[in-house]
Amino acid sequence: MSSPKKPLTPDEVRALETRYATGVIPLKELVFTHGEGAWLVAADGTRYLDLASGHGVALLGHGNARVAAALGEQAAKLITITQSYPHPLRAGLAERLCAMAPGGMEKVFFCNSGAEAVEAALKFSRMATGKKAFVAFKRAFHGRTMGALSATWSEAYRGPFEPLVPGFSHVSYDDAAAVEAAIDASTAAVLVEPVQGEGGVRPGSPAFFEAVARACARTGALLIVDEIQTGFGRTGRWFASEHFGLRPDVLCLAKGIAGGMPMGACLMGPAVKGFSAGLHGSTFGGNPLACAAAMAAIDEMERLELPRRASELGAHVVERLRALDLKLVREVRGLGLMIGIELKKKVAPFIDLLAKEHHIVAINAGPTVLRLLPPLVIERAELDGAIDAIAAVLSGPAAAAAE
């Protein structure tokens, strides 16, 4: 009988990942072993406040007992079955999502990620309209698969893979005149984020979204709203579309939908027609395990009133950050607990300092924006401590050296 294998040390973990990983995703120094609420715990036991939540995935934080119980119970019953076979959890989740979402949604395509939800939206839009052109926006990010990448703006993402899918044009975000001029009779759909995430945490204005909806109605173009990062309470409403009165024809969801389990969904209203067998598919989409997690996660979001908490806590954070009046800060903006702090200098050194000196995990949104996407279960006192740490870093020696 062989002896139990000795656990890997953090150095061994990093060495193995460095050896076998492609390098397309840069590796951090920290090795986290588990999480508790809004905290991540490193291999040496040090606790780090998580203001990134896995790029907005961990809305319920880490180690949620109800989601874990739902996963365990379902895993013992049935982990996977193709969407060819009806399943009670998938059926119930589809009904629930359509009832929750704005726009009078009637159909759901389940998949595994945000990029897949966008790909489905693009394909179904061409199918329904018979048109080929798409209007997207500068600074937009919709994913890295070829269709989603074609709608994404940044040359850093696009350049190595061109030529991309033809038919995409990009216009200035939050520019009502530009978007109305760009949408015409050839446009299959307009693809827009209510708040640009990767593009710098930039909410659009009501006038802009009114112009988008008006132009879509005038030309027959479909409105695809990408709520992959903004959905499920992140911005202080169940969906950020509700802030602007948007009624999408197609709604793309992922990230926090299933409490951390991989899941995406493309929801469609009555304008999306023409479905036929074999037109699209997903081997793992809508599997019982992910559906069980999603049902439990949404239950928890409702029980904990997470949209309300995000609205209240987000307003508090923005008010405190703006009151700091730091010389290095150009602007503080956001909705709910989706907040961007735009700096006058590169943000990367300050993210590193937050981790090393204050045990806080944060991410960027472009080269100069510190993006805060904490779990929606985070406590006010935890956020206040984080604001104090951010103020210290942005006014300390590193800030002085950056000026």
N, C-alpha and C positions, 0 to 999 in steps of 0.2 A: 504494500500500500504506500503510495507516494505521500510525502509530507505536503501540507498546505503551502501554496505559493506565497512568498513574501510580498506584501503590497509594494507597489512602486513608490519611490520617493518623488517629490515634486521635480527634482532635477531629472530623474529618469523619465518621467512623463513628458517633460518638455523635449528631452533628447529624442524620444521615440516619435513624438508628433513632428518634430523638425525633420527627422529622417524620412518619414513616410508621407507627410503632407506635401501638396503641390507648391505651396508658398503663395497661392493667389489670395489667401486670407492670412494677413500678418498675425503672428502669434504674440500674445502678451506674456509677461513674466509670471503673472499670478496663476495658480492652479486652485480652482474652487471645487470643493467636494460636496457641499450641500447648501441649502438655503433655508431661511426661517423668516417668513413674512417679507418685509422690505430689505432683508439682509442676506448677503452671501457670506459663506464661511470658507476661508482658505484652508489649505492642507495643514497649516501650522496652528489653526484654531482662531486666527485673527478674523474679526467680523468687519465686513465692508458694507456700507449703506449703498444700496443699488438704485441709482438714479437713471439707469438705462433700461432696466427690465428686459434685457435681450432684444434691444431695438423695438421696444414697445409691446413685447409679447406677454410678459408676466403681469397682466392687469391685476390678478389676484395675489401677486407676490409668489413666494416660493414655499412649497410644502403644504399647500392647502389640503386639509384633511378630507373634505368632502369630495374634491376632485380625485384625490388619491384613492379613496374608497370606491368611487364609481369605476375607476380604471381597473382596480383589483377584482371587483365583482364581475365586470364584463369580460376581463381577460380569462377568467375561469370558465366562462360560458362559450364565447365565440369572439375571436379577435378579428377575423376577416371573412368577408363574403362579397362577391362582386355586386355591382349595382344592378345586374340583371335580375337579382332576387330581391324582392321587397323585404325590408326589415323594419320592425316597429320603431326603433330608435331613429333611423334615417327619416322615416315618414314623419315622425313627430317633430324632429328638428327642422325639417323643411317647412312644415306648417308654422312652426314657431317663428322662424326667421322671416317668413313672408308677412306674418302679422306684426312683427316688430318694426320692420323696415319702412322707410318712407317710399312713396311712389306707387303704391298698389301692386306690389310684387306678386307674381303668379307662378313662376317657375324657378327652380334651383338646380344648378349644376355643381356637384361637390367635387373638390379636388384636394390638393395637398399643400398649397402655398399661395402667396399673393401673386407671384408671377404667373402661375397657372390660371388663377382667376382672371387675370388680365388677358392672357392668351385666349381663354374661352370667350371673354367679352368681345374681343376683336373679331374672332371667327363668327360668332353669332350675329354681330352687327353687319358684317358683309353679307351673311346669309339672309338676314331679314330685309335689308334695304336693296340688295343688288348693286350697291355702290362700293367703291374701292378706297376712297380717300378718307384720311383721319386728320383731325386737328388736335394737336397736343400743345404743351406750353413750355416755354423756356424755364429752366431750372427744375423741370418735372423729373420725378423718378418713379418708374412703374415696374421695374424688375429687370432681370438680366437675360432672360430667354429671348429669342430673336425677335418675336413680335413685340413683347414688352420693352425690349431694348430699343426698338425702332421708335417707340413713343417716349422714351427717356431722352433727356436733353444733353447731358454732359458728354463732351468729346472724350474724356478720359475713359468712360464706359463704352462708348460707341466705336471709337476709332479703330481698335484692333480687330473688329469684326465686320467692318464694312466690306462690301455693300450689304445693307440691311434690307428689311422688307420695304418695298417701294410704297409710295402713297401717303407718307406722313409729312406734315408740315408743323412747324412750331412757331407760336406767336407769343408776345409778351403777356405774362401772367398779370392779372388784375388790370388789364387794359381793355375797357369795354369797346372802344371804337375798333381796336385791332381785331378782336375776336369776331365782331359782327361782320367785318370786311372779309375775314378768312373763311367763314362758313358759307358754302354755296350749295347749289343743287347737286354737286358731285360728292358731297361729304356724307360718308356713311355714319360717322359718329364723331363726337367731341369727347375727349378723355381728359378729365380734370380732377385734381385733388382739392377738397375744400380748404385744407391747410397743406401747403407744400412742406413736406417733412425734410427729406434730404436736401431740398432746395433752400433751407435756411429757416424753417419754421415760420412760414409766411401765410397768414390767413388772407383769403380773398375778401373783397368788399361786397356788400349786398348789391351795389350797382353793377359790379362785374358779373355776378352770377345771374342777375336779372337779364343782362345782355346775352349771356350764354344761352339761357333758357329761351329767350325771345328769338334768337337766331336759329336755334334748333327747331322751334315750332314753325318758323317761316319757311325753312328749307326741307323739313322732313328728316333732318339728321337726328340720330339717337344721342341721348345724353348718357355717357358712361361716367359714373362718379367712383373714384378710387378711394374707398374708406378703409383700406388695408391697415393703415396706422391710426386713423382717426376714429374707427368704429368702436362700439361697445363701451361708451362712457368716457373715453379718453379726453374729449374736449368739453365735457360738462353736459352733454346730451347723449342719448343712446347712439346717435349718428350725427356727425358734424353737419350733414346736409340740413338738419333741422334748424340750425342757427340761421340759415339763409333761405328757408322755404323751398329748397331744391326738391324736385320730384324726379329722381333718376329713372331712365328707362332700363338701365343696367347698373347694378351695384356690385362692386368687387370687395370681398371681405377676406380676412385671414388673420394673421398675428394672434391677437388675444381671444379669438373666437372659441378656442377649446382649452383654455387654461394652461397652455404651453405645449399641448400635443399638436403635431403638424396637421393643419386643416386649412383649406381655402374654400370659398363658395362664391359662385357667380349667380346673383339673383336678377331676374328679368321680369319686366312688366308686360302689359298686353301688346305693346308695339313690336315685341320680338317674337316673330312667327317663322314658320318654315322648317321646324324640326323634323328630322327623319332618322330612322334607326341607322346607327353606325356613323353618323355625322361627326361625332366627337366621343371621347371616352377617357376613362381614368381607372387604372387597375386598383389603386388603393383609395380612390376618392369615396367619401361617405362610408368608410369601414366602421363596423360597430364600435370598435374601441375609441376612435376619434369622436364618434357621435355621442357616446356615453360621456366622454370628457366635456364635450360642448354643452350638453344638456345640464350637467352638474355645474359647469362654470357659469352659465347664464343664470341658473338658479341662485348661485352665490352672488353674482353681480346685482341681482334684484334684491336679495335678502339684505345685502350690505349697502344698498342704495349708492352704488359706486358713481353713477353720473352726477348725483347731487354732491357727493364728497369731492369729486374732481372739480366741479364748478367752484365750490367754496374754498377748497385748498389752493386751487390754481390762482384765484383772485388774490388770496393772501400772499402767495409767493411773488406774484408780479408786483403787487403793491410794495412789498418789502424790498425787492430788488431795485425797483425804480427809485425808491427813497434813498438808496445807498449813494447814488450820484457819483459813481466811480469814473475816474478820468479815462480809464481804458475801455469803458463800455460805450458803444455807439447807440445801441437800442435794445430794449427788452420787449418781446412780443410773444403772442401765443394765444391759445384758447384752452381753458381747463388746465389739466396737468400735461400739456404739450407746450413747452416753453423754450424759447430760444433767446440766448444772450449773445448779441452780436458785438464782437470786439473790434478794436482798431488794429489788432495784430493777429498773427496766427494763434489758433486756440490749442494746438496739440501740446505745447509745453505745460499749459495750465491744467489740462486733463491729467497729465502724468503727475503733476504736483498734488492734485486732489487725491489721487490714489496713494501716493507715497507718504504724504504728510498728514492726510486727514482720513484715509481709509474710506474714500468715496469713489464709486464707479460712475463715470459719466461718459458721454459720447459727443461727437461733433455733428454738425449739419453743414457740410462744406468746410472750407479752410479756416473761417473766422467765427463760426457760431458754436457756442456751447449749448448743446441740446439736453434738456431735462425731460425724461420720460419715466418718472418713478412709478412703481406699482401703485394702483389706485387705493390700496389698503394702507398706504404709508400714513403715519401719524403726524399731526401738526408739529409736535415737538421735534420729531426727526427731521422734518423739512426745515424748521428754524435752525437746527444745528447745521444742516447742509448749507443754508444761506450764509451763516456766519463763516463757514469754511470757505465758501466761494468768495466772500468779501475779503477774507484774509489773503487768499491766493491772488486775487485780482488787484490788490493794493500793496502787495509785499515786494520783496526785492526783485522777483522775476518780472513783475509788472513794471517796476521802475527801469529795469534793464531793457524791457521791450519798447519803451517809449522813445 
